[in-house]
Amino acid sequence: MSAPTGSEWTVKVAARSRRISLRVYPGGRVTVTVPPGTPPLTVERFVSKHRAWIDTQVAQMKLRVAPTSDVAPKTIALTCFNESWAVSYQSDKRAGWDSPQPGHLTVFADSLAAPQWRDALRAWLLSQAQQRLAPWLAAVANERGFHYQRAQIRRQRTRWGSCSKSGTISLNVCLLFQPPAVVRYLLIHELAHTVQMNHSARFWQLVESHEPQWRELDKLLLKGWQNVPGWVYV
């Protein structure tokens, strides 16, 4: 099913869905999830009924995304590790990157007018996250007595992290642009899901026992999309 009206929102049919639900993503995109066979008129009435809430959420979500840019960055700040990387560019038909020494990144691209440099930067960012976030997760788990099956790093658009029922914890590469305390809170949050697969009172009590300042850190994480450079998702 496509969006029944305009381009403000889209409709997603979910076989397992039993009711209509709304979700607003960073940037302001709205998705309406409906059960199979839901009439378009029913969807329109549902959206109209919740229009005030949607408008408020869209306005807030638009503030969470950093403005996009077609300009190749000369420096990249990995706030998570208090690092600033100098970036230089060399002409090459094959996109790629090299790091001759810590803090210095060389990007190879056919042209800075082409999307290749973004691909190279994203590949470098993923490499940094895999080398550094996964070990950090393991260290926090060992320190706090949590157990999980494995970690994976992804470039997610709407989540900072997640934990599956099988014990796989997924972390967003964009955590590299967040303050260390915020990242550590997110790691504890996902590790807590290995014990409580929900957001119940017991879950938050468990989180608080390991991170008493979680409320303040959670608010900072909610605004963390503003810290993500535009080239990460363009």
N, C-alpha and C positions, 0 to 999 in steps of 0.2 A: 504494500500500500504506500503510495506517495503522499506528500504533504497535501492536504485537502485545500488549504488556502495559503497564498503567498509563499514567502520563503523564510518567515520568522521561525517556523517549527516544522519538524518532520515527524512522521509516524512510523513506528517500528512494530511489526506484528510478532509477538512471541508466543510460541506454542504452549509454553508452560504458564503463561500469564493468566491470572484469574480475574484481574481487575485493571482498570486504566490507571496508569501512573505517569508522573512527570519527572523529568530530570533536566536541570540546567547546568551546562558545562562551562568551564572557564572560557571566556571570550564571548559568552552570551548565547551559544547554540542551545536550542531547546528540542528535546526528544520526548515524544509521547508514546509510551509503550502500551499496546492494547492486546486483548485476547483475539484469537482468530474469529473472523466474522463480525467484528464490531462495525456497525454502520457509520459512515463518515459524519452524518448529522449528529450522532451521539458523541463523537470525538469533538466536533466543533462546539457543542454545548458544554462539554467538560472543560475545554480550554477557556471558553468565554466565562464560565463560572469562576475559574481560578486566575483570570487575567491580571488582577491586581497583584497577586502573589508572584506570578510569572514576571511581570514588569519589574518588581522590586529585585527579584533574584537575578534577572538579566543585567540590571544596572550594576549590581554588586559584582557579578562575574566578569563583566567587561573591564573592571578595574584590576582584576587579578592577572591579566596577561600583559606582558611587556610589549611595547610597540614593535612591529616587525621592521626589519631594515634590510636593504639590498647591499649595504656597504660591508665589505669584508673587514672584520675587526682586526685591529693591530695589537690588542691585548685582550686576554681572557682572564677574568678573576674567578678562581675556584675558592669561593668564600669558605666552603666546608673545611679546607685545609690551610686557609689564610695564605693562598698563593696567587701570584700574578704571573701569567705566562705571556711572553712577547711572541707575537706571531709574524712570520715573514712568508712571502709567497714567491714561488718559482714556476715559470711556465713549463708545463708538461702535459702531453695529451692524456696521460693516465692520472686519474685523481688518486691522491694518497697523501701521506704525512710522514714526517720523521722528527724525532726529538733528539738532537745531538747532545743535549745536556738538559738537566732539570730547569724548568722555567723558560725554555726556548723551544718553540714549535715551528717547523717548516712545513708549509702546505704546498702541495703540487697540484696545479690545475691548468687546464688548457687556456682558460681566460677567466678573469674575475667577473666578467659579465655573464658567465655560464654558471649553472648550479653546482658544478663540480666541487668548488671550494667548500660549499655547505656539506656535501657528502663526506668530504675529507675531515672536516671539523667534527661531524657527528661520529665518524668512525673513531677518531682520537678520543672524543668524550666518552664513548662506550668503553674503550680500552682503559681509560683512567678509572671509570666507575667499577669495572670488573676487577681491576687490580687492587682497589682500595676500599670500596664499600663492602664487598663480600667478606674480606678478612675482618673488617670492623664489626660486622654483624656477628661473626663467629666469636670474636673477643667478648662482645657484650653478652652473648648467650652463655658463654663459659663463666663470665663474671657473675651473672645473675641466676644461673642454674636453669636456663631454658634449653630445650632440645628441639631441633627442627631437622628436616630431611636434607634439604638443599636450598641454595640461593640462586636466583637468576636476576640479571640486570636487564631492564627494558627501557625504551623511550616511550613512556605512557603519556597520554594527553590529559587524563582526568584524575589519575591516582598517584599518590606519592609512594604507595606500597600496598601489598596485599599478601594474604596468607591463605593457602588452600587447605582443604581438609586433610590432604595427604602430607602436609607439613612443608610444602614448598613456599618459600618467601620470595616475593618479587619486589625489587627496589627500582625506583625511577632514577635514571641517570641525572636528572635535574636536581637531585638532592645535593649534587656537588656545588650548586649555587646558593645553598642555604647555610646559615650559621651552624657551627658544630653542635651546639646544645640542642638546636631544633632537629638536626639529623639523628642525634642520639635518642631523642624522645621518639622519633618515628621508628627507629629500630626496636626500642622497647615496646612500642605500641603493637608492632607486627609480631614480635615474639610472644606477647601476651595472648595473642590469638591462637597460639599453639595450645593454650590451656582453656581459653574461653573463646569459642568461635562465634562471637556476637558482640554487641555493645551494651550489654546488660550492666546493672549496678556492680555485679561481681567483677566484670571485666575492668571497669574504671577503678575499682578498689585495688585490683591487682596492679594496674598501671601506676596508680598513685603510690603504692608501696615501693615501687622502684624509681619513680620520678615524681616527687611531690609538686613540682612546678609545671605539671603537664598542661594545666589550663592555659597559662600564659604562652607556653610553647606551642600549643595547638592553634592558638589565635595567630601566632606568627607564621606557622606553617600554612594556614588558610590563605594568607596573603603572599605566600612564597612564590606564586606564579609570576609576580611582578619582577622577581629577581632573575627570571630565565631570559636569556638573550633571544631576540626574535629569530635568529638563524636556526635555532634548534628545531623549530616546528614549521618553518616556511615550506 
